[in-house]
Amino acid sequence: MTAQLDVAALKSQLTGPMFLPGDPGYDEERATFNLNTPLIPAIVVGAATVGDVQAAIRFAAGNGLAVATRGGGHLVPRSGAGQLLLTLDRMTSWRIDASRASVRVTGAPRWGQLMDPLAEHGLAGMNGSSPNVGVVGYLLGGGLSPVLSRSEGFASDHITAIDVVTGDGELRTATATENADLFFALRGSKGNVGVVTAVEFGVFPISTVYGGGLWFAIDKLAEFLPLWRDWAATLPEQAGTSVGIQRLPDLPGVPDPLRGASVVHLRYSYVGAAAEGEALLEPFRKLGTPVFDTVAEIPFSASGTIHNDPPAPLPYFDRGTGLRELPDEALVRLVELTGPDSGCPLVNVEVRLLGAALDREPAAPDALPTRGLAYQFTGFAVGGPDQAEFMISWLRKVIGGMRPWADPRQMPNFISPEAAHTPQELRDTYGPDLYDRIVAVKEKYDPANLFRVNHNFVRS
């Protein structure tokens, strides 16, 4: 395809580098966090400026190419063979305004890069469970903070301005009062209406959090789950929690007590006095001695250790769904699917508690479909393409087994690459009214559907 394109003309307009298949650096530039979801672009533009982004989009529009953007590289719904890929790492920067408790990020910073600079000002952002996730993509998908979301809502609720290059190559700023339709659609539809080059958002004067993990042997799962469900329902908004049912690998980097172990992992955080946070944990202190215990008062910049997500790229598969409720029958079924006698090979099956501030509408309308949803349920399997059939069959079994209590809605950042590929499937996830509103904005700013290498909003 590139032989028919005037790539020299594009290159002459760029400040940053351009890569074609076979070029040195091409493979590194297209790399993703999930080794099972490679991008296969015809052209990669390593944008160093907003002008590079504009030139690349106009070139793609003039040559009928789809445009993909790689930020942190965690969620890649389609391989997009033959597309133009934009990488934004060379634009990465941030500016912290401590007096306004605000940050402006440009390009593709990861949360791990931002957390320590914020901590120097006594501030905390609404990062997710993994510090390796890209800030911008996470924000555009809502952003679920294990520490702050139940008290402060979605991370995207605190966005104040977005710079985006739309399908005509124009740079626009979207706020609650300027290009408000774009501001609505971008917060929830991720990169479907343009390439976001910068985001400004609010942060919080928090320096420590009481939290960490308690891991129990998996034979306690049937006792643990109803205890967790009933306890979680009583938690104040300052507390967050989730459960991971885990088969951990016997590999370096996994703490010794957990290497090769099958466990149930309580994740917990509390923003407030350590004594108050510890008092809330009392029911689980009575459950017995945990296999491993990391709960303590920690710097907020270390909050990524609460979930202890994998730090390096790996091949994996995942599936998820929302859950309306967890009655006793659902917990019994979950034990059957994932408990000690299930034979389940999945590395992690998790339930994240939502609710509280996550149910409150933001000041400016957004495109998130999950307010009022009780839980996010996700399965995670590690393995390469040779294990795909086996692992995906188990993911279908576990997620499908919870269908009686499922909700078609789920967090945009948790939608699997293999899910919601058709307009109807995506419509079911967002609901028809919200979906149609997003489509209207999409058609206004990207009528040629350049930005389609993703969960794509189009009329069915």
For each residue, the residues with C-beta under 8 A, 3 or more apart:
1: 4 5 42 82
2: 5 7 20 21 42 43
3:
4: 1
5: 1 2 10 42 43 63
6: 9 10
7: 2 10 11 18 20 43
8: 11 12
9: 6 12 13 59
10: 5 6 7 13 14 18 43 45 55 56 59
11: 7 8 14 18
12: 8 9
13: 9 10 51 52 55 59
14: 10 11 17 18 45 47 48 52 55 56
15: 48 49 51 52
16: 45 46 47 48 49 52 90
17: 14 25 45 46
18: 7 10 11 14 43 44 45 46
19: 23 25 26 29 30 43 44 46
20: 2 7 23 26 42 43 44
21: 2 26 42
22: 26
23: 19 20 26
24:
25: 17 19 28 29
26: 19 20 21 22 23 29 30 44
27: 30 31
28: 25 31
29: 19 25 26 44 46 85 87
30: 19 26 27 38 39 40 41 44 70 85 87
31: 27 28 73 313
32: 35 37 38 39 70 73 74 76 313
33: 72 73 74 132 313
34: 37 73 74 76 313 314 315 316 417
35: 32 38 313 314 315 316 384
36: 315 316 317 384 385 388
37: 32 34 76 79 417
38: 30 32 35 79
39: 30 32 68 70 76 79 80 83 85
40: 30 79 80 81 82
41: 30 44 68 80 82 83 84 85
42: 1 2 5 20 21 65 82 83 84
43: 2 5 7 10 18 19 20 65 84 85
44: 18 19 20 26 29 30 41 84 85 86 87
45: 10 14 16 17 18 52 53 55 56 84 85 86 87
46: 16 17 18 19 29 87 89 90
47: 14 16 50 52 53 56 86 87 88 90 91 107
48: 14 15 16 52 90 91
49: 15 16 52 53 91
50: 47 53 54 91 163 165 171 197
51: 13 15 54 55
52: 13 14 15 16 45 47 48 49 55 56
53: 45 47 49 50 56 57 86 88 165 195 197
54: 50 51 57 58 165 169 170 171
55: 10 13 14 45 51 52 58 59 169
56: 10 14 45 47 52 53 59 60 67 84 86
57: 53 54 60 61 67 165 167 169 195 450
58: 54 55 61 62 169
59: 9 10 13 55 56 62 63 65 84
60: 56 57 63 64 65 66 67 83 84 450
61: 57 58 65 167 168 169 448 450
62: 58 59
63: 5 59 60
64: 60
65: 42 43 59 60 61 82 83 84 450
66: 60 80 82 83 84 449 450 451 452 453
67: 56 57 60 83 84 85 86 195 450 451 453
68: 39 41 80 83 84 85 86 453 454
69: 85 86 87 88 191 195 196 451
70: 30 32 39 73 76 85 86 87 88 108
71: 88 108 134 135 136 137
72: 33 108 110 132 133 134 135 137 138
73: 31 32 33 34 70 76 134 313
74: 32 33 34 130 132 133 134 137
75: 137 141 190 413 415 417
76: 32 34 37 39 70 73 79 417
77: 415 417 421 453 454 455
78: 417 421 453 454
79: 37 38 39 40 76
80: 39 40 41 66 68 83 85 453
81: 40
82: 1 40 41 42 65 66
83: 39 41 42 60 65 66 67 68 80 453
84: 41 42 43 44 45 56 59 60 65 66 67 68
85: 29 30 39 41 43 44 45 67 68 69 70 80
86: 44 45 47 53 56 67 68 69 70 195
87: 29 30 44 45 46 47 69 70 90 108
88: 47 53 69 70 71 91 92 107 108 136 195 197
89: 46 92 107 108
90: 16 46 47 48 87 107
91: 47 48 49 50 88 106 107 108 197
92: 88 89 105 106 107 108 109 113
93: 105 106 107 109
94: 103 104 105 106 109 113 114 117
95: 103 104
96: 102 103 117 118 121 123 203
97: 100 101 102 103 104
98: 101 121 122 123
99:
100: 97
101: 97 98 123 202 203 204 205
102: 96 97 160 200 201 202 203
103: 94 95 96 97 114 118 125 200 201 202 203
104: 94 95 97 161 198 199 200
105: 92 93 94 109 114 135 136 198 199 200 201
106: 91 92 93 94 197 198
107: 47 88 89 90 91 92 93 136 197 198
108: 70 71 72 87 88 89 91 92 134 135 136
109: 92 93 94 105 113 114 134 135 136
110: 72 113 114 131 132 133 134 135
111: 114 115 125 127 128 130 131 132 133 134 135 138 304
112: 115 131 132 304
113: 92 94 109 110 117
114: 94 103 105 109 110 111 117 118 125 127 135
115: 111 112 118 119 124 125 127 131 300 301 303 304
116: 119 120 301
117: 94 96 113 114 120 121
118: 96 103 114 115 121 123 124 125 203 301
119: 115 116 122 123 124 207 299 300 301
120: 116 117
121: 96 98 117 118
122: 98 119 205 206 207
123: 96 98 101 118 119 203 204 205 206
124: 115 118 119 147 148 203 204 205 206 207 300 301 303
125: 103 111 114 115 118 135 155 201 203 204
126: 143 145 147 148 149 152 154 155 158 203 204
127: 111 114 115 131 133 135 138 145 155 303 304
128: 111 133 138 143 144 145 146 155 413
129: 146 267 304 306 307 309
130: 74 111 133 304 307 309 310 311
131: 110 111 112 115 127 304
132: 33 72 74 110 111 112 309 311
133: 72 74 110 111 127 128 130 137 138
134: 71 72 73 74 108 109 110 111 137 138
135: 71 72 105 108 109 110 111 114 125 127 138 139 199
136: 71 88 105 107 108 109 139 140 196 199
137: 71 72 74 75 133 134 140 141 190 191 413
138: 72 111 127 128 133 134 135 141 143 155 413
139: 135 136 142 143 155 156 159 187 199 201
140: 136 137 156 186 187 188 189 190 191 196 199
141: 75 137 138 156 188 190 411 412 413
142: 139 154 155 156 187 188 368 370 411 412 413
143: 126 128 138 139 149 154 155 156 413
144: 128 149 154 155 352 354 358 376 411 413
145: 126 127 128 148 149 152 155 240
146: 128 129 149 211 240 242 267 269 303 306 307 352
147: 124 126 209 211 240 269 271 300 303 306
148: 124 126 145 151 152 204 206 240 271
149: 126 143 144 145 146 152 153 154 155 240 354 357 358
150: 235 237 238 239 240 353 354 355 356 357 358
151: 148 237 238 271 356 357
152: 126 145 148 149 157 158 204 357
153: 149 157 158 357 358 360 362
154: 126 142 143 144 149 157 358 362 366 368
155: 125 126 127 128 138 139 142 143 144 145 149 158 159 201
156: 139 140 141 142 143 159 187 188 362 366 368
157: 152 153 154 362 363 366
158: 126 152 153 155 201 202 203
159: 139 155 156 162 187 199 200 201
160: 102 175 176 200 201 202
161: 104 173 174 175 199 200
162: 159 173 174 175 182 183 186 187 196 198 199 200
163: 50 171 172 173 174 196 197 198 199
164: 171 172 173 174 182 186 193 194 195 196 197
165: 50 53 54 57 169 170 171 172 194 195 197
166: 169 170 172 182 193 194 445 446
167: 57 61 193 194 445 446 447 448 450 451
168: 61 445
169: 54 55 57 58 61 165 166
170: 54 165 166
171: 50 54 163 164 165 197
172: 163 164 165 166 179 182 194
173: 161 162 163 164 178 179
174: 161 162 163 164 178 179 180 182 183 186
175: 160 161 162 178 179 180 183
176: 160 180 183 363 364
177: 180
178: 173 174 175 183
179: 172 173 174 175 182 183
180: 174 175 176 177 183 184 364
181: 184 185 440 441 444
182: 162 164 166 172 174 179 185 186 193 194 441 445
183: 162 174 175 176 178 179 180 186 187 364
184: 180 181 187 364 365 366 367 437 441
185: 181 182 188 189 192 193 367 437 438 441 442
186: 140 162 164 174 182 183 189 193 194 196 367
187: 139 140 142 156 159 162 183 184 366 367 368
188: 140 141 142 156 185 366 367 368 369 412 438
189: 140 185 186 192 193 367 412 438 442 457
190: 75 137 140 141 412 454 455
191: 69 137 140 194 195 196 451 454
192: 185 189 438 442 446 451 454 455 456 457
193: 164 166 167 182 185 186 189 441 442 445 446 451
194: 164 165 166 167 172 182 186 191 445 446 451
195: 53 57 67 69 86 88 164 165 191 451
196: 69 136 140 162 163 164 186 191 199
197: 50 53 88 91 106 107 163 164 165 171
198: 104 105 106 107 162 163
199: 104 105 135 136 139 140 159 161 162 163 196
200: 102 103 104 105 159 160 161 162
201: 102 103 105 125 139 155 158 159 160
202: 101 102 103 158 160
203: 96 101 102 103 118 123 124 125 126 158
204: 101 123 124 125 126 148 152
205: 101 122 123 124
206: 122 123 124 148 209 271 300
207: 119 122 124 299 300
208: 297 298 299 300
209: 147 206 269 270 271 297 298 300 303
210: 269 270 271 272 273 274 276 277 278 295 296 297 298
211: 146 147 267 268 269 270 277 295 298 303 306
212: 268 293 294 295 296 298 305 306
213: 265 266 267 268 292 293 294 295 306 307 308
214: 265 266 268 281 284 290 292 293 294 295
215: 246 257 258 261 263 264 265 266 290 291 292 293
216: 220 224 263 264 266 287 288 290 291
217: 220 261 262 263 264 291
218: 221 245 262 263 264 339 340
219: 340
220: 216 217 223 224 264 287 288
221: 218 224 225 245 264 335 338 339 340
222: 225 331 332 335 339
223: 220 226 227 287
224: 216 220 221 227 228 243 264 266 287
225: 221 222 228 229 243 264 326 331 334 335
226: 223 229 230 328 331
227: 223 224 230 231 283 284 287
228: 224 225 231 232 241 243 266
229: 225 226 232 233 326 331
230: 226 227 233 234
231: 227 228 234 235 283 284
232: 228 229 235 241 353
233: 229 230
234: 230 231
235: 150 231 232 239 240 241 280 353
236: 239 280
237: 150 151 356 357
238: 150 151 270 271 272
239: 150 235 236 268 269 270 271 277 280
240: 145 146 147 148 149 150 235 267 268 269 270 353
241: 228 232 235 266 267 268 269 353
242: 146 267 307 350 351 352 353
243: 224 225 228 264 265 266 267 350 351
244: 264 265 267 307 348 349 350
245: 218 221 264 265 334 338 339 344 348 349 350
246: 215 261 262 263 264 265 347 348 349
247: 262 344 345 346 347
248: 254 258 259 260 261 262 263 347
249: 254 259 260 347 382
250: 254 259 260
251: 254 259
252:
253: 311
254: 248 249 250 251 258 259
255: 258 259 292
256: 259
257: 215 261 291 292
258: 215 248 254 255 261 263 291 292
259: 248 249 250 251 254 255 256
260: 248 249 250
261: 215 217 246 248 257 258 291
262: 217 218 246 247 248 340
263: 215 216 217 218 246 248 258 291 292
264: 215 216 217 218 220 221 224 225 243 244 245 246
265: 213 214 215 243 244 245 246
266: 213 214 215 216 224 228 241 243 284
267: 129 146 211 213 240 241 242 243 244 306 307
268: 211 212 213 214 239 240 241 281 295 306
269: 146 147 209 210 211 239 240 241 303 306
270: 209 210 211 238 239 240 276 277 280
271: 147 148 151 206 209 210 238 239
272: 210 238 276 277
273: 210 276 277
274: 210 277 278 296 297
275: 278 279
276: 210 270 272 273 279 280
277: 210 211 239 270 272 273 274 280 281 297
278: 210 274 275 281 282 295
279: 275 276 282
280: 235 236 239 270 276 277
281: 214 268 277 278 284 285 295
282: 278 279 285 286
283: 227 231 286 287
284: 214 227 231 266 281 287 290
285: 281 282
286: 282 283
287: 216 220 223 224 227 283 284 290
288: 216 220
289:
290: 214 215 216 284 287 293
291: 215 216 217 257 258 261 263
292: 213 214 215 255 257 258 263
293: 212 213 214 215 290
294: 212 213 214 305 306 308
295: 210 211 212 213 214 268 278 281
296: 210 212 274
297: 208 209 210 274 277
298: 208 209 210 211 212 302 303 305
299: 119 207 208 302
300: 115 119 124 147 206 207 208 209 303
301: 115 116 118 119 124
302: 298 299 305
303: 115 124 127 146 147 209 211 269 298 300 306
304: 111 112 115 127 129 130 131 307 308 309
305: 212 294 298 302 308
306: 129 146 147 211 212 213 267 268 269 294 303
307: 129 130 146 213 242 244 267 304
308: 213 294 304 305
309: 129 130 132 304
310: 130 314
311: 130 132 253
312:
313: 31 32 33 34 35 73
314: 34 35 310 382
315: 34 35 36 382 383 384 385
316: 34 35 36 347 380 381 382 383
317: 36 380 381 383 388 391 392 395 416 418
318: 378 379 380 381 395 416
319: 378 379 392 395 396 398 399 416 418 419
320: 376 377 378 379 399 410 411 414 415 416 419
321: 377 399 402 403 406 407 408 410
322: 370 373 374 375 376 377 406 407 408 409 410 411
323: 326 330 351 373 374 375 376 377 402 405 406 407
324: 373 374 405 406 407
325: 330 374 405
326: 225 229 323 330 331 351 374 375 405
327: 330 331 405
328: 226 331 332
329: 332 333 404
330: 323 325 326 327 333 334 402 404 405
331: 222 225 226 229 326 327 328 334 335
332: 222 328 329 335 336
333: 329 330 336 337 401 402 404
334: 225 245 330 331 337 338 339 349 401 402
335: 221 222 225 331 332 338 339 342
336: 332 333 339 342 401
337: 333 334 342 344 349 397 398 401 402
338: 221 245 334 335 342 344 346 349 398
339: 218 221 222 245 334 335 336 342 344
340: 218 219 221 262
341:
342: 335 336 337 338 339
343:
344: 245 247 337 338 339 349 394 398
345: 247 381 390 391 394
346: 247 338 349 379 380 381 391 394 395 398
347: 246 247 248 249 316 380 381 382
348: 244 245 246 378 379 380
349: 244 245 246 334 337 338 344 346 377 378 379 380 398
350: 242 243 244 245 377 378 379 380
351: 242 243 323 326 375 376 377
352: 144 146 242 375 376 377 378
353: 150 232 235 240 241 242 374 375
354: 144 149 150 358 359 370 373 374 375 376
355: 150 358 359 374
356: 150 151 237 359
357: 149 150 151 152 153 237 360
358: 144 149 150 153 154 354 355 370 371 373
359: 354 355 356 371 372
360: 153 357 371
361: 365 371
362: 153 154 156 157 365 366
363: 157 176
364: 176 180 183 184
365: 184 361 362
366: 154 156 157 184 187 188 362
367: 184 185 186 187 188 189 430 434 437 438
368: 142 154 156 187 188 371 412
369: 188 409 410 412 429 430 431 434
370: 142 322 354 358 373 376 409 410 411
371: 358 359 360 361 368
372: 359
373: 322 323 324 354 358 370 376 407 409 410
374: 322 323 324 325 326 353 354 355
375: 322 323 326 351 352 353 354
376: 144 320 322 323 351 352 354 370 373 410 411 414
377: 320 321 322 323 349 350 351 352 399 402 406
378: 318 319 320 348 349 350 352 414
379: 318 319 320 346 348 349 350 394 395 398 399
380: 316 317 318 346 347 348 349 350
381: 316 317 318 345 346 347 387 391 392 394 395
382: 249 314 315 316 347 391
383: 315 316 317 386 387 388 390 391
384: 35 36 315 387 388
385: 36 315 388
386: 383
387: 381 383 384 390 391
388: 36 317 383 384 385 391 392
389: 392 393
390: 345 383 387 393 394
391: 317 345 346 381 382 383 387 388 394 395
392: 317 319 381 388 389 395 396 418
393: 389 390 396 397
394: 344 345 346 379 381 390 391 397 398
395: 317 318 319 346 379 381 391 392 398 399
396: 319 392 393 399 400
397: 337 393 394 400 401
398: 319 337 338 344 346 349 379 394 395 401 402
399: 319 320 321 377 379 395 396 402 403 406
400: 396 397 403
401: 333 334 336 337 397 398
402: 321 323 330 333 334 337 377 398 399 405 406
403: 321 399 400 406
404: 329 330 333
405: 323 324 325 326 327 330 402
406: 321 322 323 324 377 399 402 403
407: 321 322 323 324 373 410
408: 321 322 428 429
409: 322 369 370 373 429 430 431
410: 320 321 322 369 370 373 376 407 414 415 429
411: 141 142 144 320 322 370 376 414 415
412: 141 142 188 189 190 368 369 415 455
413: 75 128 137 138 141 142 143 144
414: 320 376 378 410 411
415: 75 77 320 410 411 412 419 420 429 455
416: 317 318 319 320 419
417: 34 37 75 76 77 78
418: 317 319 392 421
419: 319 320 415 416 425 429
420: 415 425 426 428 429 455
421: 77 78 418 425 426 455
422: 425 426 460
423: 426 427 456 457 458 459 460
424: 427 428 460
425: 419 420 421 422 428 429
426: 420 421 422 423 429 430 435 455 456 457
427: 423 424 430 431 432 435 460
428: 408 420 424 425 431
429: 369 408 409 410 415 419 420 425 426
430: 367 369 409 426 427 434 435 438
431: 369 409 427 428 434 435
432: 427 435 436
433: 436 437
434: 367 369 430 431 437 438
435: 426 427 430 431 432 438 439 457
436: 432 433 439 440
437: 184 185 367 433 434 440 441
438: 185 188 189 192 367 430 434 435 441 442 457
439: 435 436 442 443 457 458 459
440: 181 436 437 443 444
441: 181 182 184 185 193 437 438 444 445
442: 185 189 192 193 438 439 445 446 449 457 458
443: 439 440 446 447 459
444: 181 440 441 447
445: 166 167 168 182 193 194 441 442
446: 166 167 192 193 194 442 443 449 450 451
447: 167 443 444
448: 61 167
449: 66 442 446 452 456 458
450: 57 60 61 65 66 67 167 446
451: 66 67 69 167 191 192 193 194 195 446 454 456
452: 66 449 456 458
453: 66 67 68 77 78 80 83
454: 68 77 78 190 191 192 451
455: 77 190 192 412 415 420 421 426
456: 192 423 426 449 451 452
457: 189 192 423 426 435 438 439 442
458: 423 439 442 449 452
459: 423 439 443
460: 422 423 424 427
